Amino acid sequence: MYEQNFKLIRDLIQRQEPVYGILSFIEDTIGAIRADLGPDSTTESYKHLEEIATALEQISRELV
């Protein structure tokens, strides 16, 4: 469902487009996923969310 978004994000990263734009597109993709979520989450979802939080923390350290 979001495969095209993920492909575009990876393409933008590979081309080293501006980080601001990539993060904006990631934000839009997260919003779309969030809108489609139901009330149920799996334990695996929390693992992936932790990975996202770690990556965002690392990015914020690089930009400061």
N, CA, C, O and CB atoms as a CASP TS submission, in Angstrom:
PFRMAT TS
TARGET T0000
AUTHOR 0000-0000-0000
METHOD Language model
MODEL 1
PARENT N/A
ATOM      1  N   MET     1       0.810  -1.188   0.000  1.00  0.00           N
ATOM      2  CA  MET     1       0.000   0.000   0.000  1.00  0.00           C
ATOM      3  C   MET     1       0.866   1.271   0.000  1.00  0.00           C
ATOM      4  O   MET     1       0.546   2.258  -0.663  1.00  0.00           O
ATOM      5  CB  MET     1      -0.929  -0.012   1.200  1.00  0.00           C
ATOM      6  N   TYR     2       1.950   1.222   0.747  1.00  0.00           N
ATOM      7  CA  TYR     2       2.833   2.388   0.836  1.00  0.00           C
ATOM      8  C   TYR     2       4.164   2.147   0.132  1.00  0.00           C
ATOM      9  O   TYR     2       5.116   2.906   0.309  1.00  0.00           O
ATOM     10  CB  TYR     2       3.082   2.749   2.296  1.00  0.00           C
ATOM     11  N   GLU     3       4.221   1.095  -0.659  1.00  0.00           N
ATOM     12  CA  GLU     3       5.472   0.705  -1.302  1.00  0.00           C
ATOM     13  C   GLU     3       6.076   1.827  -2.135  1.00  0.00           C
ATOM     14  O   GLU     3       7.293   2.014  -2.135  1.00  0.00           O
ATOM     15  CB  GLU     3       5.246  -0.505  -2.173  1.00  0.00           C
ATOM     16  N   GLN     4       5.236   2.575  -2.844  1.00  0.00           N
ATOM     17  CA  GLN     4       5.750   3.677  -3.666  1.00  0.00           C
ATOM     18  C   GLN     4       6.360   4.770  -2.793  1.00  0.00           C
ATOM     19  O   GLN     4       7.377   5.364  -3.153  1.00  0.00           O
ATOM     20  CB  GLN     4       4.628   4.267  -4.541  1.00  0.00           C
ATOM     21  N   ASN     5       5.744   5.029  -1.657  1.00  0.00           N
ATOM     22  CA  ASN     5       6.303   6.021  -0.733  1.00  0.00           C
ATOM     23  C   ASN     5       7.676   5.574  -0.239  1.00  0.00           C
ATOM     24  O   ASN     5       8.623   6.360  -0.215  1.00  0.00           O
ATOM     25  CB  ASN     5       5.353   6.248   0.465  1.00  0.00           C
ATOM     26  N   PHE     6       7.776   4.308   0.152  1.00  0.00           N
ATOM     27  CA  PHE     6       9.044   3.799   0.668  1.00  0.00           C
ATOM     28  C   PHE     6      10.120   3.831  -0.403  1.00  0.00           C
ATOM     29  O   PHE     6      11.275   4.159  -0.131  1.00  0.00           O
ATOM     30  CB  PHE     6       8.874   2.378   1.197  1.00  0.00           C
ATOM     31  N   LYS     7       9.730   3.488  -1.624  1.00  0.00           N
ATOM     32  CA  LYS     7      10.691   3.522  -2.733  1.00  0.00           C
ATOM     33  C   LYS     7      11.173   4.949  -2.973  1.00  0.00           C
ATOM     34  O   LYS     7      12.367   5.184  -3.154  1.00  0.00           O
ATOM     35  CB  LYS     7      10.058   2.946  -4.022  1.00  0.00           C
ATOM     36  N   LEU     8      10.242   5.899  -2.974  1.00  0.00           N
ATOM     37  CA  LEU     8      10.615   7.295  -3.184  1.00  0.00           C
ATOM     38  C   LEU     8      11.525   7.793  -2.059  1.00  0.00           C
ATOM     39  O   LEU     8      12.510   8.486  -2.317  1.00  0.00           O
ATOM     40  CB  LEU     8       9.359   8.174  -3.279  1.00  0.00           C
ATOM     41  N   ILE     9      11.199   7.443  -0.825  1.00  0.00           N
ATOM     42  CA  ILE     9      12.045   7.849   0.303  1.00  0.00           C
ATOM     43  C   ILE     9      13.460   7.310   0.116  1.00  0.00           C
ATOM     44  O   ILE     9      14.437   8.037   0.291  1.00  0.00           O
ATOM     45  CB  ILE     9      11.450   7.349   1.644  1.00  0.00           C
ATOM     46  N   ARG    10      13.562   6.045  -0.236  1.00  0.00           N
ATOM     47  CA  ARG    10      14.895   5.456  -0.453  1.00  0.00           C
ATOM     48  C   ARG    10      15.615   6.124  -1.621  1.00  0.00           C
ATOM     49  O   ARG    10      16.822   6.355  -1.555  1.00  0.00           O
ATOM     50  CB  ARG    10      14.778   3.945  -0.711  1.00  0.00           C
ATOM     51  N   ASP    11      14.887   6.433  -2.681  1.00  0.00           N
ATOM     52  CA  ASP    11      15.490   7.128  -3.831  1.00  0.00           C
ATOM     53  C   ASP    11      15.991   8.515  -3.433  1.00  0.00           C
ATOM     54  O   ASP    11      17.086   8.918  -3.824  1.00  0.00           O
ATOM     55  CB  ASP    11      14.470   7.248  -4.985  1.00  0.00           C
ATOM     56  N   LEU    12      15.196   9.239  -2.661  1.00  0.00           N
ATOM     57  CA  LEU    12      15.602  10.571  -2.198  1.00  0.00           C
ATOM     58  C   LEU    12      16.864  10.488  -1.336  1.00  0.00           C
ATOM     59  O   LEU    12      17.764  11.320  -1.453  1.00  0.00           O
ATOM     60  CB  LEU    12      14.459  11.236  -1.402  1.00  0.00           C
ATOM     61  N   ILE    13      16.914   9.487  -0.484  1.00  0.00           N
ATOM     62  CA  ILE    13      18.094   9.294   0.365  1.00  0.00           C
ATOM     63  C   ILE    13      19.306   8.955  -0.483  1.00  0.00           C
ATOM     64  O   ILE    13      20.385   9.515  -0.288  1.00  0.00           O
ATOM     65  CB  ILE    13      17.845   8.186   1.404  1.00  0.00           C
ATOM     66  N   GLN    14      19.129   8.039  -1.422  1.00  0.00           N
ATOM     67  CA  GLN    14      20.242   7.629  -2.284  1.00  0.00           C
ATOM     68  C   GLN    14      20.795   8.813  -3.079  1.00  0.00           C
ATOM     69  O   GLN    14      22.004   8.914  -3.283  1.00  0.00           O
ATOM     70  CB  GLN    14      19.791   6.517  -3.245  1.00  0.00           C
ATOM     71  N   ARG    15      19.916   9.702  -3.523  1.00  0.00           N
ATOM     72  CA  ARG    15      20.347  10.878  -4.293  1.00  0.00           C
ATOM     73  C   ARG    15      20.832  12.011  -3.385  1.00  0.00           C
ATOM     74  O   ARG    15      21.267  13.061  -3.858  1.00  0.00           O
ATOM     75  CB  ARG    15      19.200  11.379  -5.174  1.00  0.00           C
ATOM     76  N   GLN    16      20.748  11.778  -2.086  1.00  0.00           N
ATOM     77  CA  GLN    16      21.148  12.752  -1.072  1.00  0.00           C
ATOM     78  C   GLN    16      20.454  14.098  -1.274  1.00  0.00           C
ATOM     79  O   GLN    16      21.078  15.160  -1.257  1.00  0.00           O
ATOM     80  CB  GLN    16      22.661  12.941  -1.096  1.00  0.00           C
ATOM     81  N   GLU    17      19.143  14.008  -1.464  1.00  0.00           N
ATOM     82  CA  GLU    17      18.319  15.213  -1.541  1.00  0.00           C
ATOM     83  C   GLU    17      18.321  15.885  -0.162  1.00  0.00           C
ATOM     84  O   GLU    17      18.745  15.264   0.812  1.00  0.00           O
ATOM     85  CB  GLU    17      16.851  14.872  -2.005  1.00  0.00           C
ATOM     86  N   PRO    18      17.862  17.131  -0.055  1.00  0.00           N
ATOM     87  CA  PRO    18      17.869  17.816   1.242  1.00  0.00           C
ATOM     88  C   PRO    18      17.120  17.020   2.322  1.00  0.00           C
ATOM     89  O   PRO    18      16.027  16.501   2.095  1.00  0.00           O
ATOM     90  CB  PRO    18      17.246  19.206   1.100  1.00  0.00           C
ATOM     91  N   VAL    19      17.744  16.946   3.494  1.00  0.00           N
ATOM     92  CA  VAL    19      17.172  16.182   4.600  1.00  0.00           C
ATOM     93  C   VAL    19      15.787  16.713   4.973  1.00  0.00           C
ATOM     94  O   VAL    19      14.888  15.933   5.290  1.00  0.00           O
ATOM     95  CB  VAL    19      18.104  16.228   5.820  1.00  0.00           C
ATOM     96  N   TYR    20      15.614  18.032   4.935  1.00  0.00           N
ATOM     97  CA  TYR    20      14.324  18.640   5.281  1.00  0.00           C
ATOM     98  C   TYR    20      13.202  18.050   4.424  1.00  0.00           C
ATOM     99  O   TYR    20      12.146  17.685   4.942  1.00  0.00           O
ATOM    100  CB  TYR    20      14.384  20.174   5.101  1.00  0.00           C
ATOM    101  N   GLY    21      13.432  17.961   3.122  1.00  0.00           N
ATOM    102  CA  GLY    21      12.421  17.428   2.215  1.00  0.00           C
ATOM    103  C   GLY    21      12.141  15.956   2.458  1.00  0.00           C
ATOM    104  O   GLY    21      10.993  15.515   2.403  1.00  0.00           O
ATOM    105  N   ILE    22      13.195  15.200   2.726  1.00  0.00           N
ATOM    106  CA  ILE    22      13.023  13.769   2.996  1.00  0.00           C
ATOM    107  C   ILE    22      12.204  13.586   4.269  1.00  0.00           C
ATOM    108  O   ILE    22      11.275  12.780   4.308  1.00  0.00           O
ATOM    109  CB  ILE    22      14.401  13.057   3.125  1.00  0.00           C
ATOM    110  N   LEU    23      12.557  14.344   5.315  1.00  0.00           N
ATOM    111  CA  LEU    23      11.802  14.241   6.565  1.00  0.00           C
ATOM    112  C   LEU    23      10.346  14.658   6.376  1.00  0.00           C
ATOM    113  O   LEU    23       9.455  14.076   6.995  1.00  0.00           O
ATOM    114  CB  LEU    23      12.453  15.101   7.647  1.00  0.00           C
ATOM    115  N   SER    24      10.094  15.643   5.541  1.00  0.00           N
ATOM    116  CA  SER    24       8.716  16.064   5.261  1.00  0.00           C
ATOM    117  C   SER    24       7.933  14.947   4.589  1.00  0.00           C
ATOM    118  O   SER    24       6.772  14.708   4.925  1.00  0.00           O
ATOM    119  CB  SER    24       8.705  17.318   4.375  1.00  0.00           C
ATOM    120  N   PHE    25       8.563  14.264   3.645  1.00  0.00           N
ATOM    121  CA  PHE    25       7.873  13.166   2.970  1.00  0.00           C
ATOM    122  C   PHE    25       7.675  11.989   3.923  1.00  0.00           C
ATOM    123  O   PHE    25       6.646  11.316   3.873  1.00  0.00           O
ATOM    124  CB  PHE    25       8.660  12.718   1.724  1.00  0.00           C
ATOM    125  N   ILE    26       8.657  11.739   4.791  1.00  0.00           N
ATOM    126  CA  ILE    26       8.492  10.698   5.807  1.00  0.00           C
ATOM    127  C   ILE    26       7.321  11.059   6.721  1.00  0.00           C
ATOM    128  O   ILE    26       6.514  10.198   7.073  1.00  0.00           O
ATOM    129  CB  ILE    26       9.799  10.518   6.635  1.00  0.00           C
ATOM    130  N   GLU    27       7.232  12.329   7.103  1.00  0.00           N
ATOM    131  CA  GLU    27       6.127  12.795   7.948  1.00  0.00           C
ATOM    132  C   GLU    27       4.779  12.535   7.272  1.00  0.00           C
ATOM    133  O   GLU    27       3.848  12.049   7.914  1.00  0.00           O
ATOM    134  CB  GLU    27       6.284  14.299   8.261  1.00  0.00           C
ATOM    135  N   ASP    28       4.674  12.852   6.000  1.00  0.00           N
ATOM    136  CA  ASP    28       3.432  12.614   5.257  1.00  0.00           C
ATOM    137  C   ASP    28       3.091  11.126   5.218  1.00  0.00           C
ATOM    138  O   ASP    28       1.931  10.739   5.363  1.00  0.00           O
ATOM    139  CB  ASP    28       3.551  13.164   3.826  1.00  0.00           C
ATOM    140  N   THR    29       4.111  10.305   5.021  1.00  0.00           N
ATOM    141  CA  THR    29       3.904   8.854   4.955  1.00  0.00           C
ATOM    142  C   THR    29       3.445   8.322   6.305  1.00  0.00           C
ATOM    143  O   THR    29       2.538   7.492   6.371  1.00  0.00           O
ATOM    144  CB  THR    29       5.197   8.137   4.512  1.00  0.00           C
ATOM    145  N   ILE    30       4.064   8.795   7.380  1.00  0.00           N
ATOM    146  CA  ILE    30       3.648   8.381   8.720  1.00  0.00           C
ATOM    147  C   ILE    30       2.199   8.800   8.972  1.00  0.00           C
ATOM    148  O   ILE    30       1.423   8.034   9.543  1.00  0.00           O
ATOM    149  CB  ILE    30       4.583   8.989   9.797  1.00  0.00           C
ATOM    150  N   GLY    31       1.834  10.004   8.553  1.00  0.00           N
ATOM    151  CA  GLY    31       0.457  10.466   8.715  1.00  0.00           C
ATOM    152  C   GLY    31      -0.534   9.574   7.989  1.00  0.00           C
ATOM    153  O   GLY    31      -1.609   9.278   8.511  1.00  0.00           O
ATOM    154  N   ALA    32      -0.177   9.149   6.792  1.00  0.00           N
ATOM    155  CA  ALA    32      -1.061   8.263   6.025  1.00  0.00           C
ATOM    156  C   ALA    32      -1.192   6.904   6.704  1.00  0.00           C
ATOM    157  O   ALA    32      -2.286   6.344   6.779  1.00  0.00           O
ATOM    158  CB  ALA    32      -0.535   8.085   4.589  1.00  0.00           C
ATOM    159  N   ILE    33      -0.082   6.383   7.195  1.00  0.00           N
ATOM    160  CA  ILE    33      -0.121   5.093   7.893  1.00  0.00           C
ATOM    161  C   ILE    33      -0.962   5.223   9.163  1.00  0.00           C
ATOM    162  O   ILE    33      -1.794   4.364   9.455  1.00  0.00           O
ATOM    163  CB  ILE    33       1.319   4.604   8.238  1.00  0.00           C
ATOM    164  N   ARG    34      -0.741   6.297   9.911  1.00  0.00           N
ATOM    165  CA  ARG    34      -1.482   6.521  11.159  1.00  0.00           C
ATOM    166  C   ARG    34      -2.987   6.587  10.889  1.00  0.00           C
ATOM    167  O   ARG    34      -3.783   6.050  11.660  1.00  0.00           O
ATOM    168  CB  ARG    34      -1.006   7.824  11.846  1.00  0.00           C
ATOM    169  N   ALA    35      -3.371   7.241   9.801  1.00  0.00           N
ATOM    170  CA  ALA    35      -4.792   7.368   9.463  1.00  0.00           C
ATOM    171  C   ALA    35      -5.428   6.012   9.171  1.00  0.00           C
ATOM    172  O   ALA    35      -6.626   5.824   9.383  1.00  0.00           O
ATOM    173  CB  ALA    35      -4.968   8.289   8.260  1.00  0.00           C
ATOM    174  N   ASP    36      -4.622   5.066   8.684  1.00  0.00           N
ATOM    175  CA  ASP    36      -5.146   3.748   8.336  1.00  0.00           C
ATOM    176  C   ASP    36      -5.084   2.745   9.484  1.00  0.00           C
ATOM    177  O   ASP    36      -5.631   1.647   9.374  1.00  0.00           O
ATOM    178  CB  ASP    36      -4.393   3.203   7.163  1.00  0.00           C
ATOM    179  N   LEU    37      -4.424   3.109  10.583  1.00  0.00           N
ATOM    180  CA  LEU    37      -4.288   2.179  11.706  1.00  0.00           C
ATOM    181  C   LEU    37      -5.599   2.006  12.445  1.00  0.00           C
ATOM    182  O   LEU    37      -6.400   2.932  12.573  1.00  0.00           O
ATOM    183  CB  LEU    37      -3.215   2.661  12.669  1.00  0.00           C
ATOM    184  N   GLY    38      -5.787   0.812  12.916  1.00  0.00           N
ATOM    185  CA  GLY    38      -6.897   0.550  13.810  1.00  0.00           C
ATOM    186  C   GLY    38      -6.404   0.654  15.243  1.00  0.00           C
ATOM    187  O   GLY    38      -5.243   0.992  15.474  1.00  0.00           O
ATOM    188  N   PRO    39      -7.259   0.370  16.197  1.00  0.00           N
ATOM    189  CA  PRO    39      -6.861   0.482  17.603  1.00  0.00           C
ATOM    190  C   PRO    39      -5.890  -0.611  18.057  1.00  0.00           C
ATOM    191  O   PRO    39      -5.267  -0.486  19.112  1.00  0.00           O
ATOM    192  CB  PRO    39      -8.084   0.447  18.473  1.00  0.00           C
ATOM    193  N   ASP    40      -5.762  -1.666  17.279  1.00  0.00           N
ATOM    194  CA  ASP    40      -4.896  -2.774  17.682  1.00  0.00           C
ATOM    195  C   ASP    40      -3.487  -2.585  17.146  1.00  0.00           C
ATOM    196  O   ASP    40      -3.289  -2.192  15.996  1.00  0.00           O
ATOM    197  CB  ASP    40      -5.468  -4.107  17.195  1.00  0.00           C
ATOM    198  N   SER    41      -2.514  -2.872  17.999  1.00  0.00           N
ATOM    199  CA  SER    41      -1.117  -2.842  17.586  1.00  0.00           C
ATOM    200  C   SER    41      -0.474  -4.144  18.015  1.00  0.00           C
ATOM    201  O   SER    41      -0.921  -4.798  18.958  1.00  0.00           O
ATOM    202  CB  SER    41      -0.365  -1.616  18.191  1.00  0.00           C
ATOM    203  N   THR    42       0.568  -4.504  17.318  1.00  0.00           N
ATOM    204  CA  THR    42       1.280  -5.720  17.677  1.00  0.00           C
ATOM    205  C   THR    42       2.564  -5.356  18.403  1.00  0.00           C
ATOM    206  O   THR    42       3.042  -4.225  18.317  1.00  0.00           O
ATOM    207  CB  THR    42       1.580  -6.575  16.428  1.00  0.00           C
ATOM    208  N   THR    43       3.112  -6.322  19.113  1.00  0.00           N
ATOM    209  CA  THR    43       4.389  -6.121  19.789  1.00  0.00           C
ATOM    210  C   THR    43       5.453  -5.738  18.779  1.00  0.00           C
ATOM    211  O   THR    43       6.328  -4.926  19.080  1.00  0.00           O
ATOM    212  CB  THR    43       4.808  -7.384  20.560  1.00  0.00           C
ATOM    213  N   GLU    44       5.392  -6.303  17.600  1.00  0.00           N
ATOM    214  CA  GLU    44       6.358  -6.001  16.543  1.00  0.00           C
ATOM    215  C   GLU    44       6.292  -4.521  16.157  1.00  0.00           C
ATOM    216  O   GLU    44       7.318  -3.920  15.837  1.00  0.00           O
ATOM    217  CB  GLU    44       6.098  -6.887  15.306  1.00  0.00           C
ATOM    218  N   SER    45       5.113  -3.941  16.184  1.00  0.00           N
ATOM    219  CA  SER    45       4.969  -2.514  15.871  1.00  0.00           C
ATOM    220  C   SER    45       5.778  -1.662  16.835  1.00  0.00           C
ATOM    221  O   SER    45       6.399  -0.682  16.424  1.00  0.00           O
ATOM    222  CB  SER    45       3.492  -2.099  15.917  1.00  0.00           C
ATOM    223  N   TYR    46       5.777  -2.021  18.101  1.00  0.00           N
ATOM    224  CA  TYR    46       6.529  -1.240  19.090  1.00  0.00           C
ATOM    225  C   TYR    46       8.027  -1.340  18.853  1.00  0.00           C
ATOM    226  O   TYR    46       8.759  -0.373  19.066  1.00  0.00           O
ATOM    227  CB  TYR    46       6.196  -1.710  20.507  1.00  0.00           C
ATOM    228  N   LYS    47       8.480  -2.495  18.417  1.00  0.00           N
ATOM    229  CA  LYS    47       9.903  -2.669  18.097  1.00  0.00           C
ATOM    230  C   LYS    47      10.293  -1.722  16.960  1.00  0.00           C
ATOM    231  O   LYS    47      11.330  -1.062  17.026  1.00  0.00           O
ATOM    232  CB  LYS    47      10.208  -4.150  17.705  1.00  0.00           C
ATOM    233  N   HIS    48       9.476  -1.660  15.940  1.00  0.00           N
ATOM    234  CA  HIS    48       9.764  -0.787  14.799  1.00  0.00           C
ATOM    235  C   HIS    48       9.672   0.688  15.187  1.00  0.00           C
ATOM    236  O   HIS    48      10.459   1.506  14.711  1.00  0.00           O
ATOM    237  CB  HIS    48       8.797  -1.085  13.646  1.00  0.00           C
ATOM    238  N   LEU    49       8.729   1.025  16.037  1.00  0.00           N
ATOM    239  CA  LEU    49       8.624   2.408  16.507  1.00  0.00           C
ATOM    240  C   LEU    49       9.866   2.806  17.301  1.00  0.00           C
ATOM    241  O   LEU    49      10.328   3.942  17.201  1.00  0.00           O
ATOM    242  CB  LEU    49       7.362   2.590  17.370  1.00  0.00           C
ATOM    243  N   GLU    50      10.404   1.885  18.081  1.00  0.00           N
ATOM    244  CA  GLU    50      11.643   2.153  18.820  1.00  0.00           C
ATOM    245  C   GLU    50      12.795   2.416  17.856  1.00  0.00           C
ATOM    246  O   GLU    50      13.627   3.289  18.100  1.00  0.00           O
ATOM    247  CB  GLU    50      11.988   0.972  19.751  1.00  0.00           C
ATOM    248  N   GLU    51      12.842   1.660  16.759  1.00  0.00           N
ATOM    249  CA  GLU    51      13.880   1.872  15.745  1.00  0.00           C
ATOM    250  C   GLU    51      13.736   3.256  15.104  1.00  0.00           C
ATOM    251  O   GLU    51      14.732   3.933  14.847  1.00  0.00           O
ATOM    252  CB  GLU    51      13.809   0.773  14.659  1.00  0.00           C
ATOM    253  N   ILE    52      12.500   3.667  14.851  1.00  0.00           N
ATOM    254  CA  ILE    52      12.255   5.003  14.289  1.00  0.00           C
ATOM    255  C   ILE    52      12.715   6.069  15.277  1.00  0.00           C
ATOM    256  O   ILE    52      13.382   7.028  14.888  1.00  0.00           O
ATOM    257  CB  ILE    52      10.748   5.194  13.945  1.00  0.00           C
ATOM    258  N   ALA    53      12.363   5.908  16.557  1.00  0.00           N
ATOM    259  CA  ALA    53      12.754   6.886  17.570  1.00  0.00           C
ATOM    260  C   ALA    53      14.275   6.997  17.664  1.00  0.00           C
ATOM    261  O   ALA    53      14.811   8.098  17.788  1.00  0.00           O
ATOM    262  CB  ALA    53      12.167   6.506  18.937  1.00  0.00           C
ATOM    263  N   THR    54      14.965   5.867  17.606  1.00  0.00           N
ATOM    264  CA  THR    54      16.428   5.868  17.653  1.00  0.00           C
ATOM    265  C   THR    54      17.008   6.592  16.450  1.00  0.00           C
ATOM    266  O   THR    54      17.933   7.392  16.590  1.00  0.00           O
ATOM    267  CB  THR    54      16.966   4.437  17.714  1.00  0.00           C
ATOM    268  N   ALA    55      16.471   6.316  15.268  1.00  0.00           N
ATOM    269  CA  ALA    55      16.962   6.971  14.051  1.00  0.00           C
ATOM    270  C   ALA    55      16.720   8.480  14.104  1.00  0.00           C
ATOM    271  O   ALA    55      17.593   9.259  13.723  1.00  0.00           O
ATOM    272  CB  ALA    55      16.281   6.371  12.807  1.00  0.00           C
ATOM    273  N   LEU    56      15.551   8.895  14.570  1.00  0.00           N
ATOM    274  CA  LEU    56      15.257  10.329  14.675  1.00  0.00           C
ATOM    275  C   LEU    56      16.192  11.014  15.671  1.00  0.00           C
ATOM    276  O   LEU    56      16.639  12.139  15.448  1.00  0.00           O
ATOM    277  CB  LEU    56      13.795  10.545  15.095  1.00  0.00           C
ATOM    278  N   GLU    57      16.475  10.329  16.757  1.00  0.00           N
ATOM    279  CA  GLU    57      17.400  10.877  17.751  1.00  0.00           C
ATOM    280  C   GLU    57      18.790  11.071  17.145  1.00  0.00           C
ATOM    281  O   GLU    57      19.434  12.094  17.377  1.00  0.00           O
ATOM    282  CB  GLU    57      17.480   9.952  18.982  1.00  0.00           C
ATOM    283  N   GLN    58      19.246  10.093  16.373  1.00  0.00           N
ATOM    284  CA  GLN    58      20.556  10.192  15.726  1.00  0.00           C
ATOM    285  C   GLN    58      20.584  11.325  14.709  1.00  0.00           C
ATOM    286  O   GLN    58      21.567  12.062  14.629  1.00  0.00           O
ATOM    287  CB  GLN    58      20.915   8.870  15.046  1.00  0.00           C
ATOM    288  N   ILE    59      19.519  11.470  13.936  1.00  0.00           N
ATOM    289  CA  ILE    59      19.443  12.556  12.953  1.00  0.00           C
ATOM    290  C   ILE    59      19.483  13.907  13.666  1.00  0.00           C
ATOM    291  O   ILE    59      20.190  14.817  13.233  1.00  0.00           O
ATOM    292  CB  ILE    59      18.153  12.435  12.094  1.00  0.00           C
ATOM    293  N   SER    60      18.736  14.038  14.745  1.00  0.00           N
ATOM    294  CA  SER    60      18.698  15.324  15.451  1.00  0.00           C
ATOM    295  C   SER    60      20.072  15.690  16.006  1.00  0.00           C
ATOM    296  O   SER    60      20.420  16.870  16.048  1.00  0.00           O
ATOM    297  CB  SER    60      17.669  15.279  16.590  1.00  0.00           C
ATOM    298  N   ARG    61      20.842  14.721  16.424  1.00  0.00           N
ATOM    299  CA  ARG    61      22.200  14.992  16.920  1.00  0.00           C
ATOM    300  C   ARG    61      23.107  15.501  15.807  1.00  0.00           C
ATOM    301  O   ARG    61      23.961  16.356  16.041  1.00  0.00           O
ATOM    302  CB  ARG    61      22.803  13.727  17.544  1.00  0.00           C
ATOM    303  N   GLU    62      22.928  14.985  14.614  1.00  0.00           N
ATOM    304  CA  GLU    62      23.762  15.395  13.480  1.00  0.00           C
ATOM    305  C   GLU    62      23.433  16.810  13.017  1.00  0.00           C
ATOM    306  O   GLU    62      24.307  17.514  12.511  1.00  0.00           O
ATOM    307  CB  GLU    62      23.589  14.420  12.320  1.00  0.00           C
ATOM    308  N   LEU    63      22.200  17.226  13.184  1.00  0.00           N
ATOM    309  CA  LEU    63      21.756  18.510  12.650  1.00  0.00           C
ATOM    310  C   LEU    63      21.974  19.668  13.605  1.00  0.00           C
ATOM    311  O   LEU    63      21.858  20.828  13.208  1.00  0.00           O
ATOM    312  CB  LEU    63      20.312  18.433  12.292  1.00  0.00           C
ATOM    313  N   VAL    64      22.283  19.375  14.841  1.00  0.00           N
ATOM    314  CA  VAL    64      22.442  20.445  15.832  1.00  0.00           C
ATOM    315  C   VAL    64      23.858  20.986  15.810  1.00  0.00           C
ATOM    316  O   VAL    64      24.185  21.893  16.575  1.00  0.00           O
ATOM    317  CB  VAL    64      22.093  19.939  17.241  1.00  0.00           C
TER
END
